[in-house]
Structure formats: structure tokens, C-alpha cells
């Protein structure tokens, strides 16, 4: 939103004043994240109950004057610390969700922050550190059983995955899948539980905490993710099966049954993932990478599992063709359109299988914030490959294509040499290489940058990449390395010297980042890398936000 729109929004919120979906605070720099988390839980739950798509927590407004306090709020004036709040919220909410956006408004009277909070998804109340919160008028309180039941009943009998399975017992669960599930859960909640503690819980306790059972009873979700092969008949007449099919000069197939927690990785290993080489124009060094990125394929496959319409009694099918993978699942695209999620700013409010989706999120198989499609596109762009394609031409089928081969060499060479292209430009260039129409404003923008040539409708990606990229001599200096390269440098350093502050990490990495990045972009990239490694449980900050001290996490040392 621009300044005028934000000011109008603030005025409209003040006019309505506080209620169950809006909260105003003066909030100084020392306002605790724990308090914000409680309000996040309460406001998200109340927005759900009132059929609102969002709620607001506003800092910098005085309760007495009902307008911007003198000077506004000085809460986290540093942009990086302010936006780190998103990670803090995500780490301690169940299911893992976070702020949709943090809007900063600077007025003559002072600074105002408007935290945009997404409504809790249908059927899934939001907890903060294991506790559910709500509002009673303008007061913060615990979410009562009546409200908790009201949210959970929003899907009720309509949720196929939440139904109890008569006759199913703990003996129907696969021991390897169960151990893997414990490890995944402990990794997700490493800030709350250590692995030994989670591994020591009774099976029934773990299953309830991981949202896999209902009141200690086995659900269809439990059997889908953790059930033994011989227990699959308990899901009849709804087949729970994934099929890998090889098409081309050679033909083959294999079926994969529960437990899907293990079967998805088994299916991925059947895909022939050879190394391929892309040679940029006038360069001696080829770029070598895997035909398919494991994270992209598993993200897509786990989305199929989470969103499959099991009541249609169909299989999930993965077809491997010489140049691409095609994944198909039963049921139409459930909430909006795929394009709505590419930017990574939309959060789905509804799920076809909310109980299954929540359990998969607890086991780190998916997220419930709508980031999966965005991540698949950004990872594919970093690999210089065509973007994934969704086909919704059949009303009760979602078909996703993941490309494993270059379509237009000019497109791939351009992405190799120009690593800072915004995602919207990459998406437009992808449509050009696939001979699809693009909006007029995208045409004008790409033509000005020298990225496309030709006349409407016959555009093509410019072969004269030098106009828009570094010179040949600058290529090696400006080409970005993969994040894993920088992560390895950092972890090697920490293993040798045991700890490092931010200044030492900057000294280690800054001169190794691409010269195509500005100093601020380099700083942001290092911040993003630290956050990514922390969330993966590789490193831990034993200092504070203002005086960080990074070390290798104990759990990561044990894994090694």
C-alpha cells in the first residue's frame, strides 16, 4: 500500500476503534514478542470466527486521544529487526503461520506500525506457544472451549482426512515411519523440545501432539502418513496410492502405498535425476546441475498428498517424460488459482483436508502459509530452468509440470548472467519463451531493459544478453553462487572457531557475494542465510538481537 492508502486505512481502523479484530497499542521499543504472539493468536482466531480475512494490531496510537501518540512508536526502528518478527511469530505458532505484512506509516505526529494478521484457516485455531487466545471486547483472554469447538467444527464431517478409522490401532503403524515422524517434529520444534525428549514420549502422546490422532484415536491421516502397507485396506474403498510412471523410449511403473511420509522420498528416488550442463554464451565454464531439484519435486508431491480429493477414489500419478515431470492429483484447485500464490503473499483460508494439512505441517512436509508455490518458482528460477506450469483444464484434476530441460537457451543464459531479476520479470520471460501472451506493461518493461525482442505477438528472449548483463570479463565476478556454497563456508568457519559475531560473518562472506549486488542486498542476503540456517536447526544465536553470537547447534552436531 502507498502512503495515502495506509493513512486512509489507519483512519478507518481508528473510526471503528478497538473490537475483537483490531487492537491499538502505544508500544515502545521494549514491547515483548511474547505479548505480540498472544495478540496474534487472539486476533487471528477472532477474525476467523467473524468471517473476516484479516485482523490488525496497530502500534503508535494513544488509547486516550484515539490518534497517533506524540512521536508514535519506536518499536524496532531497524528494518531487519522489525521484519525478523515474522520469523519469531512463525516459530512459535501452531500451525506455523505469521504476519501477512508489516506496514510502516510515517506521519507528522509520529511513526505508526500496522501489523496485518491473517485469519485462522477454517477448522484450524491458531495457538501461541501451545496456548489458544481470543478477545473479549477489548481484553485479551484464553480461547474458550465453545469458540475452540466452533472453529474446529467448521470442517467437521466434511474433512475426509479427520475421520476416525474403526478397528485401527497403534499396531497398524509403521515403526520406521513413526521414528522418522518424531525426528521431523523435534526438528521443527527444536526451540522447545530436544530429540531425546520427543523420542521418549509414549506413542499416543506423540501422535496427539503432532495432530495425527483425535482424542487418542487413529484417523485416516494417521494411516496415510504412518500406516503400514498391510493396513491400507482400512482406508477402503478410497485407495491411498501414488504411482510413478516412466514414458518415452523406455516404459516402467511402480505403485507406492502408505506410509506416505516415507513413500514420497521412495518415489523421488525412482526418478532418473541425471546431471545436465548449460554452457553460457562465450564462456568456458559450464553450469552443471541436477535435472530436477529434490526440494521442488517433494514440495509438489507433498502438495498432491495434502490436497488430493480422496473421496474420488483416485491415485496420485507422477509421470516421468524425457524432458519433464507431470504430477496429477484428484480434485480441483481448492482455494483461488495457482497464480495467486506465486508472489508468496497470499495465505489460504481453507483446505480440502485441513486435518491432514495440519499434521503434514507438524512433520515439516508442507507449510500452511501458501509459500510452497512461491518457493518452487524461485528455486526453479535460480536453476535457470523454465517455470512450473499448472493445467486446470479438467475441473476435477490438478496437473503440474516441472521442467527438467532448457526450452530456450537464451532464457537460461540470461538468468545465469543476470541474477538480480525480480520474479515478475522472470515469470514474464518464461511466458515469452513458451510463446504465451504477456501484459502490455510487462512488454514495455522488458523491452526497455533489452530483455526481449520482436513484435507483438511474436516476442522472443533477447539473444543480445550483453545489453542487459555484465561483460564477458565480468561474468565470473558477478555470477552468484548457490546458497549451499555460502552455508558451507559459514559452517566450516564455526566448526573451526566455534563462534562468530555478525561483523566476523560479514567479513567472511561479503567479498565472496556477487558484485552484481548492492551493499544493502549483500547485507540482506547474509541475514537471510542466517535465518535459513537457524530455522533448519544448523546454527543457533546464543547472543541477542543486537549482539549476536552464532554457533553450530548441538542437534546438528549430533546429526553429523
Long-range contacts (C-beta under 8 A, 24 or more apart in sequence): 1-103, 3-105, 6-103, 6-105, 6-114, 7-105, 7-107, 9-103, 9-114, 10-58, 10-61, 10-105, 10-112, 10-114, 13-56, 13-58, 13-114, 14-61, 14-66, 14-67, 17-66, 18-138, 19-135, 19-137, 19-138, 20-46, 20-49, 20-50, 20-134, 20-135, 20-137, 21-46, 21-47, 21-50, 21-52, 21-54, 21-55, 21-56, 21-135, 22-55, 22-56, 22-58, 23-56, 23-57, 23-58, 23-135, 23-138, 24-58, 24-61, 24-63, 25-57, 25-58, 25-59, 25-61, 25-73, 26-59, 26-60, 26-61, 26-62, 26-63, 26-69, 26-73, 27-59, 27-60, 27-73, 27-75, 27-113, 28-73, 28-74, 28-75, 29-74, 29-75, 29-76, 29-77, 31-59, 31-75, 33-85, 33-88, 33-89, 34-129, 36-85, 36-89, 36-115, 37-88, 37-89, 37-92, 37-93, 37-128, 37-129, 38-128, 38-131, 38-133, 38-140, 39-133, 39-140, 40-89, 40-93, 40-99, 40-115, 40-117, 40-126, 40-128, 41-93, 41-126, 41-127, 41-128, 41-131, 41-132, 41-133, 41-143, 42-133, 42-134, 42-135, 42-140, 42-141, 42-143, 43-117, 43-135, 44-97, 44-117, 44-118, 44-119, 44-120, 44-126, 45-120, 45-125, 45-126, 45-132, 45-133, 45-134, 45-143, 45-147, 45-151, 46-134, 46-135, 47-117, 47-118, 47-119, 47-120, 48-119, 48-120, 48-121, 48-122, 48-125, 48-151, 48-154, 49-147, 49-150, 49-151, 52-119, 53-118, 53-119, 53-349, 54-100, 54-116, 54-117, 54-118, 54-119, 55-117, 55-119, 56-114, 56-115, 56-116, 56-117, 57-114, 57-115, 57-117, 58-112, 58-113, 58-114, 58-115, 59-112, 59-113, 59-115, 60-110, 60-111, 60-112, 60-113, 61-112, 67-109, 68-107, 68-109, 68-110, 68-112, 69-109, 69-110, 70-109, 70-110, 71-109, 71-110, 71-111, 72-106, 72-107, 72-109, 72-110, 72-111, 72-112, 73-110, 73-111, 73-112, 73-113, 74-111, 75-113, 77-111, 80-524, 80-527, 81-545, 82-113, 84-531, 84-545, 87-531, 87-535, 90-369, 91-191, 91-535, 92-128, 92-129, 92-191, 93-126, 93-127, 93-128, 94-126, 94-127, 94-130, 94-362, 95-121, 95-124, 95-126, 95-357, 95-358, 95-361, 95-362, 95-368, 96-188, 96-361, 96-367, 96-368, 96-369, 97-126, 97-347, 97-368, 97-369, 98-369, 100-345, 100-347, 101-345, 118-347, 118-349, 119-349, 120-151, 121-347, 121-348, 121-349, 121-350, 121-351, 121-354, 121-368, 122-151, 122-154, 122-155, 122-349, 122-350, 122-351, 122-354, 123-151, 123-152, 123-153, 123-154, 123-155, 123-156, 123-159, 123-351, 123-354, 123-355, 124-151, 124-351, 124-354, 124-357, 124-358, 124-368, 125-151, 125-152, 155-354, 155-355, 159-353, 159-354, 159-355, 160-220, 160-238, 160-309, 160-310, 160-311, 160-353, 161-219, 161-220, 161-221, 161-224, 161-310, 161-353, 161-354, 161-355, 161-356, 162-214, 162-219, 162-220, 162-221, 162-353, 162-354, 162-355, 162-356, 163-219, 163-220, 164-214, 164-217, 164-218, 164-219, 165-218, 165-219, 165-220, 165-222, 165-223, 165-234, 165-235, 167-234, 168-218, 168-222, 168-223, 168-227, 168-231, 168-234, 169-218, 170-203, 170-204, 170-218, 172-218, 172-223, 172-227, 172-228, 172-231, 172-234, 173-203, 173-222, 173-226, 173-227, 173-228, 173-231, 173-259, 174-226, 174-227, 174-228, 174-229, 174-258, 174-259, 174-262, 176-262, 177-225, 177-226, 177-227, 177-259, 177-261, 177-262, 178-203, 178-206, 178-226, 180-261, 180-262, 181-206, 181-210, 181-212, 181-225, 181-226, 181-261, 181-363, 182-206, 184-261, 184-363, 184-364, 184-365, 185-209, 185-210, 185-362, 185-363, 185-364, 186-555, 187-364, 187-537, 187-555, 188-362, 188-363, 188-364, 190-537, 190-553, 190-555, 194-555, 195-555, 195-558, 210-359, 210-362, 210-363, 211-355, 211-358, 211-359, 211-362, 212-359, 212-362, 214-355, 219-355, 220-310, 220-356, 221-353, 221-355, 221-356, 221-359, 223-258, 224-258, 224-259, 224-260, 224-305, 224-356, 225-258, 225-259, 225-260, 225-261, 225-356, 225-359, 225-360, 225-363, 226-258, 226-259, 226-261, 227-258, 227-259, 228-258, 228-259, 229-257, 229-258, 231-258, 232-257, 232-258, 235-310, 237-313, 238-310, 238-311, 238-313, 239-313, 239-314, 239-315, 240-310, 241-315, 241-316, 242-267, 242-301, 242-304, 242-305, 242-315, 242-316, 242-317, 242-318, 243-315, 243-316, 243-317, 243-318, 244-270, 244-271, 244-318, 244-320, 245-317, 245-318, 245-319, 245-320, 246-272, 246-319, 246-320, 247-319, 247-320, 247-321, 248-320, 248-321, 248-322, 249-322, 255-315, 260-305, 261-363, 261-365, 264-298, 264-301, 264-302, 264-305, 264-365, 265-298, 267-301, 267-318, 268-294, 268-297, 268-298, 268-301, 270-320, 271-297, 271-318, 271-320, 271-325, 272-320, 276-404, 276-405, 278-384, 278-406, 278-409, 278-412, 278-413, 278-416, 280-413, 280-416, 280-417, 280-475, 281-413, 281-465, 282-472, 283-472, 283-475, 285-476, 287-384, 287-416, 289-383, 291-404, 291-405, 292-325, 292-402, 292-404, 293-379, 293-380, 293-383, 295-375, 295-379, 296-376, 296-379, 296-380, 296-388, 296-402, 297-325, 297-402, 299-366, 299-372, 299-375, 299-376, 300-327, 300-376, 300-388, 300-400, 300-402, 301-327, 302-360, 302-365, 302-366, 303-329, 303-366, 303-372, 304-328, 304-329, 304-398, 304-400, 305-329, 305-356, 305-360, 305-365, 306-351, 306-353, 306-356, 306-357, 306-360, 306-365, 306-366, 307-331, 307-334, 307-351, 307-352, 307-353, 307-398, 308-352, 308-353, 309-352, 309-396, 310-353, 312-396, 322-405, 323-403, 323-404, 323-405, 324-401, 324-402, 324-403, 324-404, 324-405, 325-401, 325-402, 325-404, 326-399, 326-400, 326-401, 327-399, 327-400, 327-402, 328-397, 328-398, 328-399, 328-400, 329-397, 329-398, 330-396, 330-397, 331-396, 331-397, 331-398, 332-392, 332-395, 332-396, 332-397, 332-398, 333-390, 333-392, 333-398, 337-392, 338-373, 338-390, 338-392, 341-370, 341-371, 341-372, 341-373, 341-374, 342-373, 342-374, 342-377, 342-423, 342-427, 343-374, 343-423, 343-424, 344-370, 344-371, 344-374, 344-375, 346-370, 376-402, 377-423, 377-426, 377-427, 378-423, 381-415, 381-421, 381-423, 381-426, 382-482, 384-411, 384-412, 384-413, 384-415, 384-416, 385-412, 386-411, 386-430, 386-433, 386-434, 387-426, 387-427, 387-430, 389-434, 407-433, 407-434, 408-433, 408-460, 408-461, 410-460, 410-461, 410-462, 410-463, 410-465, 411-461, 413-465, 414-451, 414-461, 414-462, 414-465, 414-468, 414-469, 416-479, 417-465, 417-469, 417-470, 417-475, 417-478, 417-479, 418-465, 418-468, 418-469, 418-516, 419-478, 419-479, 419-480, 419-514, 419-516, 420-516, 420-517, 420-521, 425-449, 425-451, 429-461, 432-459, 432-460, 432-461, 433-460, 433-461, 470-516, 474-515, 477-514, 477-515, 478-514, 478-515, 478-516, 479-514, 480-513, 480-514, 480-516, 480-517, 481-512, 481-514, 483-529, 483-532, 486-512, 486-513, 486-529, 487-529, 487-532, 487-533, 487-538, 490-529, 490-533, 490-539, 491-533, 491-538, 491-539, 491-552, 494-539, 494-550, 494-551, 494-552, 495-552, 498-551, 498-552, 499-542, 499-549, 499-550, 499-551, 500-549, 500-550, 501-543, 501-547, 501-548, 501-549, 501-550, 502-548, 502-550, 505-530, 505-550
